[in-house]
Amino acid sequence: MENMNQKMDNAKRTTEDMEPSSSSTMDSFQRELLHNSLWRSIPGNGWLTSSCKGAALWSTETTPQDIRTSSEGFVRAKINGVTFYSCYAPPRWEISRYQRMLRSLVADARGRSPVVIGGDFNVWSPEWGSRAPNERGTSLLEHFAALDVVLANRGQKLTYSKAGRGSIIDITFVSSALIRRCNWEVSDAFTFSDHQAIHFTLGGQLRTACLRARRRFQRARGSENLTTRTEEFKAAKRALKLAIKASKRECFQKICDEAEVDPWGTAYKVVMKRLKGQEHLRPTCPTLLRKIVEALFPKHPPKRDTIPADDGEPFTPVTEEEIRNYAKRIKARKTQDQTECRIPS
């Protein structure tokens, strides 16, 4: 799958691995970059850099399409139907130069979908975990408001650290249609840089990526690449597990939200399905059926309701005089209309 936004040198150059259907760590990628020299392009059609050579994209298997490398601060390529932007804005840039790059980036990304925009923007904002915003961060959010993109960063883990200090200046934005499928995390892998590697994957192919990494690991037994392939397989397996957990949490939250609106909808159906369990077969044995019927409907002699017999005592009728006497003992009360209740004489 696509691995985005890998920091490879002290000059804060941003590189990104666009390997489709792969979710490997960046150790082997870093060694190959160092072997080929950080300041030279890697041979092949899949390696793309911006005009200032600060941002790069690398597609190791799929040939990139819709390429743009003439812009300052970013490079663009379409891979597997998704348009990727790798960006780098050095901290030495003045705000006017930085905003000019943002305007060019937004103008290029407008109308393209889906997109993934990632890179080292050297920006601060509480939106992605900074304590306070800076002018760059505010400007970036204002410019990106014109695009249908959302922040993909997750957690508060630092992406940059040096001399005991760190911050989150490496960010990724994706189209809203991709946010449910993406997995973004800061890697603990050693990068030969003051930036941490960012593992970015798009769901739907994570299982395929994991199986591919496992096959590479199995084939590498007894070879020099065993350590590298082992780390790649572990990373792919971890990414798949994280995606599965995230999907479960998301689906559960969606069901809970639906239950607030429609209590007899999906949530009710799921719960009832769990309670019912598997359907049991109906008994067909005549002997067993007879026992069930006898237990549920036991036989007993017929019973009839009877009127209690007269005990023989004479019945004394109540006279009209007795009723009048009892009525006179009732205290007179007034009704709501203050009319007095009187007993007829």
Residue frames relative to the residue before (quaternion, step in Angstrom):
aa qw qx qy qz dx dy dz
M 1.0000 0.0000 0.0000 0.0000 0.00 0.00 0.00
E 0.6582 -0.5298 0.3588 0.3967 3.54 -1.23 0.02
N 0.1175 -0.7676 0.6278 0.0529 3.54 -0.88 1.01
M 0.1722 -0.8544 0.4892 0.0312 3.52 -0.40 1.31
N 0.8924 0.2280 -0.0711 0.3829 3.42 -1.50 0.30
Q 0.2628 0.7847 -0.5202 0.2111 3.61 0.75 0.99
K 0.2762 -0.7759 0.5498 0.1394 3.57 -0.75 1.10
M 0.1070 -0.8672 0.4863 -0.0060 3.54 -0.53 1.18
D 0.8187 0.1643 -0.0984 0.5414 3.67 1.05 -0.16
N 0.6531 -0.5453 0.3688 0.3743 3.52 -1.29 0.38
A 0.6067 0.5399 -0.3570 0.4615 3.60 1.22 -0.26
K 0.4567 -0.7210 0.4112 0.3202 3.56 1.38 0.24
R 0.2535 0.7453 -0.5726 0.2290 3.58 0.89 0.83
T 0.2913 -0.7665 0.5553 0.1389 3.55 -0.98 0.90
T 0.0256 0.7758 -0.6300 0.0235 3.54 -0.87 0.97
E 0.1401 -0.7984 0.5837 0.0473 3.56 -1.11 0.63
D 0.3124 -0.7408 0.5695 0.1711 3.52 -0.97 0.92
M 0.1450 -0.8181 0.5549 0.0421 3.56 -0.57 1.16
E 0.2304 0.8026 -0.5262 0.1609 3.60 1.05 0.63
P 0.3272 -0.7638 0.5163 0.2071 3.62 -0.54 1.08
S 0.8473 0.1304 -0.1217 0.5003 3.52 -1.19 0.71
S 0.6301 0.4769 -0.3623 0.4943 3.58 0.96 0.82
S 0.0729 -0.7940 0.6030 0.0263 3.55 -1.05 0.77
S 0.2063 0.8237 -0.5000 0.1699 3.57 0.86 0.97
T 0.5498 -0.5575 0.4855 0.3888 3.54 -1.31 0.23
M 0.5464 -0.6593 0.4240 0.2950 3.53 -1.27 0.27
D 0.3566 0.7577 -0.4963 0.2288 3.63 1.21 0.14
S 0.6989 0.4471 -0.2828 0.4812 3.60 0.77 -0.99
F 0.6127 0.5514 -0.3407 0.4523 3.57 1.05 -0.76
Q 0.6709 0.5040 -0.2984 0.4548 3.57 0.94 -0.89
R 0.6546 0.5133 -0.3251 0.4498 3.57 0.93 -0.85
E 0.6578 0.5010 -0.3187 0.4633 3.56 0.98 -0.80
L 0.6251 0.5249 -0.3408 0.4664 3.57 1.03 -0.72
L 0.6752 0.4906 -0.2987 0.4627 3.57 0.87 -0.92
H 0.6340 0.5343 -0.3311 0.4506 3.55 1.05 -0.75
N 0.7345 0.4057 -0.2271 0.4943 3.58 1.01 -0.77
S 0.5121 -0.6430 0.3977 0.4075 3.57 1.35 0.06
L 0.4880 -0.7084 0.4397 0.2582 3.53 -0.81 1.08
W 0.7317 0.4416 -0.2391 0.4609 3.58 1.08 -0.59
R 0.6619 0.4389 -0.3217 0.5155 3.57 1.24 0.29
S 0.5208 -0.6390 0.4633 0.3252 3.57 -1.06 0.67
I 0.4710 -0.6474 0.5186 0.3001 3.54 -1.14 0.66
P 0.5112 -0.6599 0.4403 0.3307 3.62 -0.83 0.89
G 0.6199 0.5450 -0.4107 0.3873 3.56 -1.13 0.66
N 0.5808 -0.6188 0.4180 0.3242 3.52 -1.24 0.51
G 0.6311 0.5850 -0.3306 0.3877 3.60 1.19 -0.38
W 0.6388 0.5259 -0.3252 0.4578 3.60 1.25 -0.23
L 0.0162 0.8110 -0.5794 0.0794 3.57 -0.62 1.20
T 0.0706 -0.7947 0.6024 0.0258 3.58 -1.02 0.80
S 0.5414 -0.5981 0.4822 0.3415 3.53 -1.28 0.45
S 0.7057 -0.4725 0.3137 0.4247 3.56 -1.28 0.20
C 0.7155 0.4193 -0.2500 0.4997 3.57 1.11 -0.67
K 0.4434 -0.7267 0.4185 0.3163 3.60 1.35 0.10
G 0.5089 0.6726 -0.4150 0.3413 3.59 1.18 0.31
A 0.7582 0.2596 -0.1538 0.5780 3.57 1.19 -0.52
A 0.0261 -0.8143 0.5791 -0.0295 3.56 -1.03 0.78
L 0.1600 -0.7288 0.6554 0.1172 3.50 -1.36 0.48
W 0.0660 -0.7935 0.6045 0.0258 3.54 -1.07 0.75
S 0.0531 -0.7724 0.6329 0.0010 3.56 -0.65 1.16
T 0.2523 -0.8347 0.4763 0.1130 3.56 -0.33 1.25
E 0.7881 0.2783 -0.1570 0.5261 3.59 1.17 -0.41
T 0.7646 0.3361 -0.1847 0.5179 3.57 0.80 -0.99
T 0.4432 -0.6869 0.5097 0.2683 3.56 -0.95 0.87
P 0.4027 -0.7319 0.4889 0.2514 3.62 -0.63 1.06
Q 0.1688 -0.7647 0.6160 0.0850 3.54 -1.23 0.64
D 0.8088 0.2456 -0.1865 0.5008 3.56 -1.31 0.23
I 0.1717 0.8392 -0.4890 0.1646 3.54 0.88 1.05
R 0.0184 0.7578 -0.6521 -0.0098 3.56 -1.22 0.66
T 0.0178 0.8200 -0.5688 0.0618 3.56 -0.59 1.18
S 0.5485 0.6591 -0.3744 0.3528 3.59 1.26 -0.02
S 0.5897 0.6072 -0.3668 0.3860 3.60 1.21 -0.19
E 0.4413 -0.6622 0.5370 0.2799 3.52 -1.23 0.56
G 0.8250 0.2584 -0.1970 0.4623 3.55 -0.82 1.01
F 0.8185 0.0695 -0.0656 0.5665 3.64 1.13 -0.19
V 0.1800 -0.7411 0.6374 0.1097 3.51 -1.33 0.47
R 0.1862 -0.8028 0.5631 0.0618 3.57 -1.02 0.83
A 0.1266 0.7633 -0.6290 0.0752 3.55 -1.19 0.73
K 0.3062 -0.7312 0.5825 0.1798 3.54 -1.13 0.72
I 0.0236 0.8053 -0.5849 0.0940 3.55 -0.66 1.21
N 0.8453 -0.0381 -0.0194 0.5325 3.56 -0.73 1.11
G 0.7428 -0.4372 0.2258 0.4540 3.57 0.95 0.86
V 0.6796 0.4345 -0.2812 0.5199 3.60 1.27 -0.06
T 0.3069 -0.7454 0.5638 0.1799 3.59 -0.90 0.93
F 0.1399 -0.8056 0.5750 0.0269 3.55 -0.64 1.20
Y 0.1154 -0.7558 0.6421 0.0562 3.53 -1.16 0.81
S 0.1028 -0.7576 0.6422 0.0560 3.54 -0.88 1.00
C 0.0814 -0.8413 0.5335 -0.0316 3.57 -0.65 1.15
Y 0.0341 0.7680 -0.6396 -0.0055 3.53 -1.25 0.54
A 0.0248 -0.7824 0.6212 -0.0360 3.55 -0.76 1.14
P 0.3134 -0.7841 0.4993 0.1942 3.63 -0.18 1.22
P 0.5610 -0.6224 0.4206 0.3478 3.61 -1.05 0.63
R 0.6068 0.5801 -0.3558 0.4108 3.59 1.18 -0.42
W 0.5182 0.6486 -0.4207 0.3659 3.59 1.21 -0.28
E 0.4444 -0.6454 0.5490 0.2909 3.52 -1.13 0.71
I 0.6527 -0.5482 0.3513 0.3872 3.56 -1.19 0.55
S 0.6196 0.5464 -0.3489 0.4426 3.60 1.06 -0.66
R 0.6626 0.4878 -0.3035 0.4805 3.58 0.97 -0.82
Y 0.6368 0.5317 -0.3173 0.4595 3.55 1.04 -0.80
Q 0.6827 0.4749 -0.2890 0.4742 3.59 0.90 -0.88
R 0.5987 0.5495 -0.3610 0.4574 3.59 1.09 -0.58
M 0.6376 0.5112 -0.3170 0.4814 3.56 1.05 -0.76
L 0.6469 0.5192 -0.3191 0.4584 3.60 0.98 -0.84
R 0.6453 0.5162 -0.3269 0.4586 3.60 0.95 -0.82
S 0.6587 0.4991 -0.3071 0.4719 3.55 0.96 -0.82
L 0.6489 0.5216 -0.3123 0.4575 3.59 0.99 -0.83
V 0.6804 0.4843 -0.2930 0.4654 3.59 0.86 -0.96
A 0.6446 0.5191 -0.3248 0.4578 3.58 0.97 -0.81
D 0.6751 0.4860 -0.2978 0.4684 3.57 1.02 -0.74
A 0.7056 0.4682 -0.2646 0.4614 3.60 1.00 -0.82
R 0.5625 0.6059 -0.3990 0.3966 3.59 1.14 -0.50
G 0.7787 0.2845 -0.2372 0.5064 3.55 -0.80 1.05
R 0.6659 0.4392 -0.3076 0.5187 3.60 1.24 -0.19
S 0.1549 0.7787 -0.5908 0.1439 3.56 -0.89 0.93
P 0.5615 -0.2532 -0.7876 0.0198 1.48 -1.88 1.68
V 0.2196 -0.7753 0.5817 0.1109 3.55 -1.24 0.51
V 0.1435 -0.7274 0.6620 0.1095 3.52 -1.37 0.44
I 0.0461 -0.7983 0.6002 -0.0216 3.59 -0.63 1.15
G 0.1491 0.8012 -0.5615 0.1435 3.57 -0.49 1.17
G 0.3291 0.7585 -0.5296 0.1895 3.53 -1.17 0.50
D 0.5667 -0.5477 0.4909 0.3713 3.49 -1.42 -0.12
F 0.0629 -0.8370 0.5435 -0.0121 3.56 -0.10 1.32
N 0.2883 -0.7674 0.5136 0.2533 3.60 1.26 -0.29
V 0.4385 0.6793 -0.4518 0.3771 3.54 0.84 1.09
W 0.2081 -0.7536 0.6106 0.1265 3.53 -1.23 0.58
S 0.2178 0.7470 -0.6126 0.1389 3.53 -1.09 0.77
P 0.5308 -0.6217 0.4643 0.3408 3.61 -1.05 0.67
E 0.5019 0.6647 -0.4212 0.3590 3.60 1.22 -0.36
W 0.7986 0.2000 -0.1148 0.5560 3.61 1.04 -0.68
G 0.7760 -0.4303 0.1748 0.4267 3.55 1.08 0.69
S 0.4890 0.6499 -0.4514 0.3671 3.62 1.18 0.06
R 0.5684 -0.6097 0.4261 0.3515 3.56 -1.13 0.58
A 0.7953 -0.0097 0.0432 0.6046 3.56 1.00 -0.81
P 0.4893 -0.6671 0.4664 0.3132 3.60 -1.10 0.55
N 0.2265 -0.7172 0.6272 0.2025 3.53 -1.31 0.30
E 0.7215 -0.4484 0.2883 0.4418 3.58 -1.24 0.19
R 0.6191 0.5499 -0.3403 0.4455 3.56 1.06 -0.71
G 0.6750 0.5073 -0.3002 0.4438 3.56 0.88 -0.94
T 0.6522 0.5044 -0.3123 0.4719 3.57 0.96 -0.84
S 0.6613 0.5097 -0.3077 0.4563 3.56 0.95 -0.85
L 0.6390 0.5300 -0.3340 0.4465 3.58 0.97 -0.79
L 0.6690 0.4916 -0.3059 0.4661 3.58 0.90 -0.88
E 0.6404 0.5215 -0.3313 0.4563 3.59 1.00 -0.73
H 0.6812 0.4748 -0.2942 0.4733 3.59 0.94 -0.81
F 0.6981 0.4771 -0.2785 0.4555 3.60 0.93 -0.88
A 0.4988 0.6534 -0.4276 0.3761 3.59 1.25 -0.22
A 0.6265 0.5434 -0.3310 0.4502 3.58 1.24 -0.43
L 0.6846 0.4479 -0.2754 0.5049 3.59 1.28 -0.18
D 0.4554 -0.6548 0.5270 0.2934 3.55 -1.22 0.47
V 0.3916 0.7010 -0.4913 0.3375 3.55 0.56 1.24
V 0.1622 -0.7642 0.6173 0.0927 3.55 -1.25 0.54
L 0.5886 -0.5938 0.4232 0.3490 3.55 -1.21 0.55
A 0.2531 -0.7861 0.5508 0.1209 3.56 -0.90 0.97
N 0.4633 0.6888 -0.4518 0.3267 3.63 1.22 -0.26
R 0.0859 -0.7842 0.6140 0.0262 3.55 -1.09 0.81
G 0.8101 0.2715 -0.2010 0.4793 3.56 -1.05 0.79
Q 0.4860 -0.6622 0.5054 0.2643 3.52 -1.42 0.00
K 0.3653 0.7537 -0.4788 0.2631 3.58 1.21 0.33
L 0.4871 -0.6828 0.4653 0.2828 3.58 -0.91 0.96
T 0.2796 -0.7558 0.5692 0.1633 3.55 -1.08 0.76
Y 0.7639 0.2108 -0.1228 0.5975 3.58 1.28 -0.32
S 0.1176 0.7794 -0.6084 0.0922 3.56 -0.93 0.89
K 0.1309 0.7728 -0.6088 0.1223 3.53 -1.05 0.89
A 0.8516 0.0297 -0.0574 0.5202 3.55 -0.95 0.96
G 0.7310 -0.4510 0.2360 0.4544 3.57 0.95 0.87
R 0.6840 0.4181 -0.2890 0.5233 3.58 1.25 0.05
G 0.0042 0.8208 -0.5703 0.0318 3.54 -1.09 0.65
S 0.0680 -0.7821 0.6183 0.0359 3.52 -1.33 0.20
I 0.4177 -0.6539 0.5591 0.2921 3.54 -1.36 0.01
I 0.1289 0.8147 -0.5470 0.1430 3.57 -0.11 1.31
D 0.6283 0.4874 -0.3360 0.5049 3.59 1.29 0.01
I 0.0433 0.8332 -0.5425 0.0982 3.56 -0.40 1.21
T 0.1858 -0.7669 0.6081 0.0873 3.53 -1.29 0.49
F 0.0908 -0.7651 0.6364 0.0377 3.54 -0.99 0.94
V 0.0788 -0.7912 0.6058 0.0304 3.56 -1.06 0.76
S 0.6168 -0.5179 0.4265 0.4116 3.56 -1.25 0.36
S 0.6042 -0.5878 0.3953 0.3649 3.56 -1.09 0.69
A 0.6190 0.5567 -0.3442 0.4341 3.59 1.13 -0.57
L 0.7083 0.4557 -0.2553 0.4748 3.61 1.21 -0.43
I 0.5104 0.7053 -0.4166 0.2618 3.59 1.14 -0.52
R 0.6661 0.4965 -0.3117 0.4611 3.62 1.06 -0.67
R 0.7079 0.4580 -0.2566 0.4725 3.59 1.18 -0.39
C 0.6572 0.5517 -0.3179 0.4032 3.58 1.17 -0.33
N 0.1525 -0.7447 0.6428 0.0952 3.52 -1.29 0.56
W 0.0387 -0.8101 0.5827 -0.0518 3.56 -0.66 1.17
E 0.1778 0.7816 -0.5834 0.1309 3.58 -0.84 0.95
V 0.4296 -0.6621 0.5524 0.2680 3.52 -1.25 0.57
S 0.3267 -0.7733 0.5173 0.1663 3.56 -0.71 1.10
D 0.3960 -0.6974 0.5471 0.2397 3.55 -1.24 0.56
A 0.4215 0.7253 -0.4564 0.2966 3.59 1.26 0.00
F 0.5150 -0.6376 0.4790 0.3144 3.57 -1.10 0.75
T 0.1594 -0.8455 0.5085 0.0330 3.59 -0.72 1.06
F 0.4120 -0.6990 0.4824 0.3301 3.64 1.22 -0.04
S 0.6875 0.4271 -0.2551 0.5290 3.59 1.18 0.48
D 0.5322 -0.6071 0.4733 0.3524 3.56 -1.31 0.18
H 0.6195 0.4772 -0.3465 0.5181 3.59 1.33 0.17
Q 0.3936 -0.6867 0.5578 0.2498 3.53 -1.16 0.67
A 0.5204 -0.6176 0.4842 0.3366 3.54 -1.18 0.56
I 0.2526 -0.7436 0.6027 0.1412 3.54 -1.11 0.76
H 0.1889 -0.7654 0.6068 0.1014 3.56 -0.74 1.09
F 0.0344 0.7937 -0.6026 0.0763 3.54 -0.56 1.20
T 0.0421 0.8047 -0.5881 0.0688 3.56 -0.69 1.07
L 0.2965 -0.7244 0.5954 0.1814 3.52 -1.23 0.59
G 0.4726 -0.7112 0.4502 0.2610 3.55 -0.78 1.07
G 0.5863 0.5707 -0.4413 0.3684 3.52 -1.33 0.30
Q 0.7895 0.1960 -0.1009 0.5728 3.55 1.15 -0.62
L 0.3831 0.7468 -0.4761 0.2622 3.58 1.23 0.15
R 0.6465 0.5146 -0.3326 0.4545 3.58 0.97 -0.78
T 0.6347 0.5148 -0.3215 0.4783 3.57 1.02 -0.79
A 0.6430 0.5246 -0.3169 0.4593 3.56 1.02 -0.85
C 0.6502 0.5180 -0.3139 0.4587 3.57 0.99 -0.84
L 0.6583 0.4994 -0.3082 0.4715 3.59 0.96 -0.84
R 0.6431 0.5138 -0.3250 0.4656 3.56 1.01 -0.78
A 0.6563 0.5014 -0.3131 0.4689 3.59 0.95 -0.84
R 0.6344 0.5218 -0.3352 0.4615 3.60 1.05 -0.69
R 0.6416 0.5113 -0.3315 0.4659 3.60 0.96 -0.76
R 0.6476 0.5086 -0.3213 0.4676 3.59 0.97 -0.80
F 0.6335 0.5295 -0.3204 0.4645 3.55 1.06 -0.80
Q 0.6749 0.4981 -0.2978 0.4557 3.59 0.91 -0.90
R 0.6811 0.4852 -0.2899 0.4655 3.58 1.00 -0.77
A 0.6687 0.5267 -0.2945 0.4344 3.58 1.18 -0.54
R 0.4240 0.7125 -0.4727 0.2986 3.62 1.21 -0.03
G 0.8050 0.2232 -0.2084 0.5086 3.51 -0.81 1.09
S 0.6516 0.4959 -0.3189 0.4772 3.60 1.28 0.03
E 0.6806 -0.4915 0.3542 0.4120 3.56 -1.32 0.11
N 0.6899 0.5017 -0.2759 0.4430 3.57 1.14 -0.59
L 0.3525 0.7716 -0.4837 0.2156 3.59 1.22 0.11
T 0.6607 0.5093 -0.3189 0.4499 3.60 0.88 -0.88
T 0.6617 0.5069 -0.3035 0.4616 3.56 0.94 -0.91
R 0.6890 0.4790 -0.2863 0.4625 3.57 0.85 -0.96
T 0.6035 0.5541 -0.3553 0.4500 3.58 1.11 -0.62
E 0.6706 0.4866 -0.2917 0.4780 3.56 0.93 -0.90
E 0.6312 0.5310 -0.3342 0.4560 3.57 1.03 -0.76
F 0.6683 0.4959 -0.3018 0.4652 3.57 0.95 -0.88
K 0.6360 0.5230 -0.3292 0.4621 3.59 1.00 -0.79
A 0.6635 0.5045 -0.3039 0.4614 3.57 0.95 -0.87
A 0.6583 0.5036 -0.3100 0.4658 3.59 0.97 -0.84
K 0.6515 0.5111 -0.3076 0.4687 3.55 1.01 -0.83
R 0.6538 0.5077 -0.3075 0.4692 3.56 0.99 -0.83
A 0.6468 0.5185 -0.3216 0.4576 3.59 0.97 -0.83
L 0.6459 0.5171 -0.3220 0.4602 3.58 1.02 -0.80
K 0.6532 0.5108 -0.3139 0.4624 3.58 0.95 -0.85
L 0.6559 0.5066 -0.3147 0.4627 3.57 0.94 -0.87
A 0.6511 0.5125 -0.3191 0.4599 3.58 0.99 -0.81
I 0.6432 0.5166 -0.3234 0.4636 3.59 1.01 -0.80
K 0.6606 0.4991 -0.3090 0.4679 3.58 0.92 -0.88
A 0.6590 0.5061 -0.3119 0.4608 3.56 0.94 -0.87
S 0.6443 0.5179 -0.3213 0.4620 3.57 1.02 -0.78
K 0.6467 0.5143 -0.3225 0.4618 3.59 0.98 -0.79
R 0.6531 0.5055 -0.3147 0.4679 3.58 0.93 -0.87
E 0.6621 0.5153 -0.3042 0.4512 3.53 0.95 -0.88
C 0.6678 0.4947 -0.3000 0.4683 3.58 0.94 -0.89
F 0.6432 0.5198 -0.3243 0.4593 3.59 0.99 -0.80
Q 0.6624 0.4958 -0.3073 0.4701 3.56 0.94 -0.87
K 0.6292 0.5360 -0.3334 0.4534 3.56 1.05 -0.74
I 0.6481 0.5088 -0.3139 0.4717 3.58 1.00 -0.84
C 0.6413 0.5202 -0.3235 0.4620 3.60 1.00 -0.82
D 0.6563 0.5027 -0.3143 0.4667 3.57 0.97 -0.83
E 0.6493 0.5100 -0.3181 0.4660 3.59 1.00 -0.78
A 0.6285 0.5519 -0.3369 0.4324 3.59 1.06 -0.75
E 0.6090 0.5530 -0.3539 0.4450 3.59 1.11 -0.59
V 0.7125 0.4284 -0.2430 0.4997 3.56 1.12 -0.70
D 0.8053 0.0684 0.0117 0.5888 3.57 0.89 -1.00
P 0.2206 -0.8221 0.5083 0.1309 3.64 -0.01 1.21
W 0.7049 0.4296 -0.2641 0.4988 3.60 1.19 -0.36
G 0.4834 0.6941 -0.4128 0.3378 3.58 1.24 0.31
T 0.8569 -0.0920 0.0831 0.5004 3.53 -1.04 -0.87
A 0.6390 0.5422 -0.3389 0.4276 3.59 0.93 -0.86
Y 0.6567 0.5080 -0.3062 0.4657 3.58 0.93 -0.91
K 0.6652 0.5124 -0.3055 0.4491 3.58 0.92 -0.90
V 0.6485 0.5183 -0.3205 0.4563 3.59 0.98 -0.82
V 0.6692 0.5014 -0.2994 0.4595 3.57 0.91 -0.95
M 0.6774 0.4923 -0.2958 0.4597 3.59 0.88 -0.92
K 0.6237 0.5331 -0.3410 0.4588 3.56 1.06 -0.68
R 0.6455 0.5096 -0.3124 0.4754 3.56 1.06 -0.77
L 0.6812 0.4997 -0.2942 0.4469 3.57 0.94 -0.86
K 0.6692 0.5055 -0.3064 0.4503 3.56 0.95 -0.82
G 0.1963 -0.8049 0.5352 0.1651 3.54 0.96 -0.81
Q 0.7430 -0.3561 0.2910 0.4862 3.53 -1.18 -0.55
E 0.4823 -0.6652 0.4915 0.2885 3.54 -1.07 0.76
H 0.3349 -0.7464 0.5433 0.1886 3.56 -0.93 0.94
L 0.5214 -0.6347 0.4726 0.3192 3.55 -1.13 0.67
R 0.4649 -0.6751 0.4970 0.2848 3.55 -1.02 0.78
P 0.4794 -0.6740 0.4681 0.3111 3.62 -0.93 0.82
T 0.1633 -0.7956 0.5793 0.0691 3.57 -1.05 0.81
C 0.5025 0.6537 -0.4323 0.3651 3.59 1.23 -0.16
P 0.4575 -0.7051 0.4613 0.2841 3.67 -0.68 1.01
T 0.6438 0.5272 -0.3284 0.4469 3.60 0.96 -0.82
L 0.6718 0.4888 -0.2945 0.4722 3.56 0.93 -0.93
L 0.6418 0.5219 -0.3253 0.4581 3.59 0.96 -0.80
R 0.6357 0.5301 -0.3278 0.4556 3.60 1.02 -0.84
K 0.6583 0.5054 -0.3133 0.4615 3.59 0.94 -0.85
I 0.6400 0.5266 -0.3284 0.4531 3.59 0.99 -0.82
V 0.6720 0.4959 -0.2958 0.4636 3.58 0.92 -0.92
E 0.6630 0.5079 -0.3096 0.4545 3.59 0.95 -0.83
A 0.6614 0.4980 -0.3107 0.4669 3.56 1.10 -0.71
L 0.7075 0.4503 -0.2640 0.4763 3.58 0.99 -0.78
F 0.7931 0.1710 -0.0767 0.5796 3.57 1.06 -0.71
P 0.0797 -0.8355 0.5424 0.0357 3.64 0.34 1.18
K 0.4434 -0.6843 0.5157 0.2633 3.56 -1.16 0.65
H 0.0943 0.7698 -0.6260 0.0815 3.58 -1.07 0.79
P 0.6306 -0.5380 0.3867 0.4042 3.61 -1.20 0.46
P 0.5519 -0.6192 0.4312 0.3549 3.59 -1.01 0.66
K 0.1960 -0.7774 0.5910 0.0892 3.56 -1.02 0.83
R 0.1361 -0.7837 0.6029 0.0622 3.53 -1.09 0.83
D 0.4400 -0.6704 0.5287 0.2783 3.55 -1.06 0.77
T 0.0910 -0.8101 0.5791 0.0120 3.62 -0.81 1.03
I 0.4470 -0.6656 0.5258 0.2840 3.56 -1.18 0.65
P 0.5169 -0.6506 0.4436 0.3358 3.61 -0.82 0.87
A 0.5030 -0.6737 0.4575 0.2897 3.53 -0.98 0.88
D 0.5588 -0.6021 0.4568 0.3415 3.59 -1.22 0.66
D 0.3850 -0.7492 0.4920 0.2201 3.59 -0.86 1.00
G 0.6022 -0.6157 0.3383 0.3793 3.58 1.27 0.07
E 0.5382 0.6199 -0.4220 0.3847 3.60 1.25 -0.19
P 0.4885 -0.6782 0.4569 0.3044 3.61 -0.95 0.84
F 0.3684 -0.7194 0.5503 0.2095 3.54 -1.14 0.70
T 0.1993 -0.7957 0.5659 0.0834 3.56 -0.69 1.17
P 0.3461 -0.7540 0.5137 0.2187 3.61 -0.57 1.05
V 0.4421 -0.6655 0.5372 0.2701 3.56 -1.27 0.61
T 0.3217 -0.7654 0.5308 0.1700 3.55 -0.86 1.04
E 0.6462 -0.5253 0.3982 0.3844 3.54 -1.33 0.35
E 0.6134 0.5607 -0.3427 0.4380 3.57 1.05 -0.70
E 0.6454 0.5148 -0.3231 0.4626 3.58 0.99 -0.80
I 0.6381 0.5236 -0.3382 0.4519 3.56 0.99 -0.76
R 0.6544 0.5129 -0.3166 0.4566 3.61 0.98 -0.87
N 0.6412 0.5301 -0.3265 0.4487 3.59 0.96 -0.79
Y 0.6682 0.4835 -0.3020 0.4781 3.53 0.95 -0.84
A 0.6401 0.5342 -0.3271 0.4449 3.60 1.02 -0.71
K 0.6438 0.5310 -0.3303 0.4410 3.59 1.04 -0.69
R 0.6230 0.5554 -0.3418 0.4320 3.58 1.11 -0.50
I 0.5847 0.5689 -0.3800 0.4359 3.61 1.20 -0.36
K 0.4324 -0.7109 0.4943 0.2516 3.58 -0.80 1.05
A 0.4908 -0.6632 0.4843 0.2911 3.50 -1.03 0.84
R 0.0874 -0.7867 0.6106 0.0259 3.63 -0.99 0.87
K 0.4010 -0.7047 0.5322 0.2435 3.52 -1.25 0.45
T 0.4176 -0.6990 0.5233 0.2514 3.53 -1.04 0.78
Q 0.7447 -0.4048 0.2772 0.4526 3.56 -1.31 0.00
D 0.7123 0.4161 -0.2689 0.4972 3.58 1.08 -0.61
Q 0.5386 -0.6779 0.3640 0.3433 3.54 1.30 0.55
T 0.4608 0.6437 -0.4835 0.3734 3.62 1.12 0.52
E 0.4205 -0.7323 0.4863 0.2246 3.52 -0.88 0.97
C 0.3991 -0.7024 0.5402 0.2356 3.53 -0.98 0.90
R 0.0431 -0.8054 0.5912 -0.0005 3.58 -0.73 0.98
I 0.3977 -0.6957 0.5532 0.2275 3.48 -1.16 0.73
P 0.4121 -0.7074 0.4942 0.2925 3.62 -0.62 0.96
S 0.3955 -0.7215 0.5240 0.2203 3.53 -1.05 0.84
